[in-house]
Amino acid sequence: MIRRDANGDESNDNSKPGENGVWSLCPENAGRKSFNVHFIKLPIKIAKAQGKEPPVIDPNGLIYVLHEEEAAIRANDDLKYPLVVRGNIYDCVDWTLTSEWDDDDYTNFQSSKINTHWHFLQFDNQASDGVITGFSYEQSVRPFTMLEKKNKKGLPPPMNTVLTAPVKMGAASIKVKNAGQYHVGTLILVGADNVKGNEVARIKEIKGGTITLTKGLKNAHPVNDIVTVEFVRQRFWVDADVGTVFWHDHAFGATTWPHGGFGTFIAEPVGSTYHDPKTGKAIRSGPIADIRTVEPVGYGVNNSFRELMVQVHDTVPHTVNIVTAGNPPGQPVEVALEAGKTPCRS
């Protein structure tokens, strides 16, 4: 995905489809979609109160969200579910991942790291699988929201800092609180938590608290905007109708999965658009969507359809041990396991 600018310098942006042949992954004229994904921790109401029974709440919910939808999700219990996004056949999908799951003692042992591991896709398992074992390159991220760490246990603090002065659009230098942790040539994410203004820049020079960039910034940034190296960019090419593609965290999976640390990508017919079933407005994510298309969606079947993506995980054996609220009171975990099983009928 390496791209060169007109002057021959290495670009900060991903290559355009077809720009570098097979090295662009996607061919020329491919459709484009991009997702800025945050991994967040928040209380999730798994079941609402019924009569005298209190609601079932997971206080340590962990889900992927689209950055532009994060505020609405945090404010609305009905939106707190694992992420579902879509792309059309022949789309080129660019994916930027960051994390807000700070270090703690009880969910990540002061060592928070997350990534995305995709099923049903072809990938180079050394560099784009998400799994970080053996000789694989680092593909996970630490939380960009941690600006300091007082607890000496676990992993060292992530390489984050903040702007100490506002920056105008087009500026080619920034002043930050801690520039010494970075290196010339490194890519940094400026405004990591800025919904409208986050962007990738490359370091040209470091002097004291001033970082000079290889080119001017595309956006203005206020003081205290977060600067970090804790981000991962991925790209995939939807070259076939693979249907439902499941992904999950593979850095702390045993902890994150029971709390919601997974999601789904759905490949849709070429040229499709996705809409809210109630309002008809275009949507970027969600388990329920009206898919508007004139393409075949099955043998002998064309045209639009309503889609419901069901993700079942709250009764798997590990979850009833992690989220114990709602389990039968005074009964062993085995009773909760039995209660969650679906009987088989012949």
N, C-alpha and C positions, 0 to 999 in steps of 0.2 A: 504493500500500500504506500510505499515511499513515493513522494512527489517532488518534482523540481520546479522552482519558480522560473520566470522568464529569463532571469539573470544567471541561472544555473545553480543557485543556492538551494539547499534542501528546505523544502516547505514545512510549515507547521501543520498543514492540513492533509487529510487523506487524499490519495489520488482520485481523479475522476474515473468513472467506469470506462475501461478500455484505454485509458491514457498511457499505461505502461504495459500493454499487452496482458499476458497472464499474470503479471505481477500486480495488476490492479484487482485481480480476482474476478471482478464483474466485467462483462463485455460492454462495449460502447452502446449507448442508447438504453441501458438498463434503467428501470424505474428506481427512484431514490426514496429511502426512508431513513430517519435517524432517531435514535432514542437516547436520552440522557437519563440514566437509571441510578437511583440512590437506594442503598440498603439501609433501612431504618429500624429502630427499636421503639415500640409503643405498646400500650395495653390494647388487647384485642378482645372484644366481647364475642365469645364463641356461641353463646346461647343467651337469649333475653330472659328476664325474670318471668316465671309462670306461677301465678297464685302466691303461695308462701315461699316458693323456691326462689332463691336469689339468682341473679345472672351468673353464668359461667364465664369467667374472665381469665385470660392468660396475661398476667402482668408483664411478661417478657416476650411479647410478640415480636417477630422478626420477619419483615417482608421487603421485597423489592417494590419500588414505586417509580413512576415517571416523575422527574424533578418538578415539572410544571404542575403536577397534580398533588404533590406532597402536602401542601397546606390544607387542601380540601379533605384529603384522606385523614389527616390527623384530627380534623374537626368533626368527622362524621363516622360513627361506628359502622354504618351500613356499607362504607367503602373500604373497610379494613379487611382485605382478602388478598391472597397471592396474585401477583401481576399476570395479566393476560394481554398480550399484544399480537398484532397481525401484520403480515406482509403478503404481497401478491406474488404469484409466480413471475419470475424474471425481475423481481425487485433486488436492488443492491441495498443491504441494510447495514448501517453504521451504528455501533453500540458503544457508548461511553459509560463506564461503571465507576461509581464512588461509594463510599460507606460513611455512615454516621453512627455506627455501632461502636461506641466507646469501650475502652477496657473496663472490666469489672472483675470482681472476685468469683461470681457465682454462675456466669454464663460463658465466659471465655478465658478465665484464669489469667486476667491481665494481659491477654495476647490476641486481641481481636484481629482477625483477618478473614476476608471473604473473597469469593470469585464467582464465575459462572461456568458451569460444566454442562455442555449441551449433549443431549441424546439425539440419535438419528441423523446427525450431520457428519460429513467427512471433514477431518481436520488433521493438522500436524500435531500429534499428541505431545510433542516436545515444546511447542510454542503457542498453541491456540486451543488446547483441550480444557484449560482451566485447572487441571490437576497439577499440583506442584510437588512432585516426588522425583527421586532419582536425579537424572540429569536434565529435567525439564526446567525451562526458564521460569522466573518468577512471574506469575500471572494473577496474583491476589493483591488486594489493597488493604492498607490499614485505614482507620478512620481519619478523614480530613478535618473533623470537628475538634480533635484533641490538640490544643495549643500548648499544653504542658502536661507533665505527668509527675506527680509527687510520690506515687507508689513505685518502689524500685523493683518489684517483682515482675516477672513476665518479660514481654518484649520492650525494647526501648521506645521512647516517644516517637511517633511518626514525624516525617519531615514536613511540617506545616508551619506557616507563619502568616502575618497579616500586613496589609498596607499601612504605613504610618502617615501617609499623605494621600489625598485624592489624586486620581489620574484622569487626564482628559483623553478623549478619543483621539487616536493617532499618536499618542505619546510613545516614545521608544525606550523609556526607562521608568522604573518604579522604585520607590523607597519602601523597604520592608523591615520588620523588627529583627529578623534573623536571616541574613543572606549567606552567612558563612557555612551553612550546612549544604549548600548547593554547589554545583560545578558548571563550568563553561560547557556549552553544548547540550545541557540538559533541557528537556521539555518540561514546562511547568503549567499547571492549570491556574489561571488567574480568575478570581471571583467564583470559587468552587461552589458556593451556596447562593450565588446570584442567578436567579432564574432567567433573567433576560440578558445577562452580560457575561456569563462564564465563557472563557476562550483559552486555547492552548497557545503558549508562546515559547520561544527558545532563547536561552541565555547566551549572550555574546560576551559579556564582561561583568565582573563583580568587583566593586570597590566599596569597602565599608558596608553600609546598609543600602547601597544603590545597586540595582541590577539593571544593566543595559541589555536590551533585547535586540534580536536580529532584524526586527521590523516593528512598525508601530501597531499599537493595539486597535482592535476594531470597535471597542466599546469604551465608554467612560466607566471608572470604578471608584466607589466611595472609599473613604478611610475605613480600615478594619475589614475590607474585603479579604477573604481567605486566599492565600497562595499555597499550592501544594504540588507534590509529585505523586501523590497517592491517587492515581487514576489509571484505568486500563481502557484502551480502545480496541475494539474487535470489529470485524466485518464478515458478513456471510452473504452468499449469493443463493437466492431461492430459485434454483434451476429446475425444480420438479415439484409436483404436488405431493409433498411428504406428509400433509395433513397436520396432525398435532405433534409439536416438538416440545418435549419436556426438558427443562433445565433446572439446576439446583446449585447451591453452594457446595464446593468440594474442599474447602479449607477447614471448616468446623462443622461438617455435615451432621454428625451425631447430635450436635447441639442445635443447629439452625433448622433442620428439617421439621422436627416436632413443633416448632414455633411458627412455621410458615415460610421458611427460607427456600422457596422454590417458585417456579413460574412456568408459563406456557406461551409458546409462539405458535400461531396457527397460519399455515400457508393457505391463501385464498386464491380463487380464480383470477387470472390476469385481468388487470383493469378494474378490479373491485373497489368499492368505497364502503366504509363502515359507519353505521348510524345508530343513534339512540332509538330504541323501539318506541319510546313515548313521545319524544320531541322531534325526531327526525334529523336532529343535528349530527354533524360528523363527530366521531369520537376517536380518540387515540388508544384507548385501552378499555378493558372491562370484559367480564365473562359472558355478558349477553349483548348481542349486536345484530342489527339487520344488515346483512351482506347484500349490497346491490350490485348485480352483475347480469350480463346476458350470456355468459359463458356456460358450458356444461358443468354441472356440479355432481353428476352421477350418470350412470348409464341411461341414456334416453331422457335425461332431465336437465333442463336449462333454466335460467333466470334466478331471481333473487330468493333469499331464504333467511330465516331467523336462526341464529346460532346460540347455543347454550353450552358453555364450557364448564364441566363439573370437575372439581379437583378435590378428591377425598383423601384426608390424611388424619383427621382428629380421632380416629378409633384404632389406629395402628398400634401394635404392642408398645412401642417406645413412648408414644405420646401420652398414654394414660399414666405412665410413670412420671412424666415431666409436668404435665398440666393436670393436677389431681382434682381441681375444682370440678364438681359435677359427678365425680365417681360416687357409687352407692356408699352412703355413710356407714362406718363401722364394718365394712366388708373388705376382704382382701382384693388386691388389684385384679386377680383372676376373674372376679365377678364383673368388673368393668369391661374386661376383655370380652367376656361372653356376651355382655349386653350390646357391644358394638359390632358383633358379627352378623353378617347377613346370611340367613339360612339358605341352603341349596335345595332346590326342588327338582326331582327327576320327572 
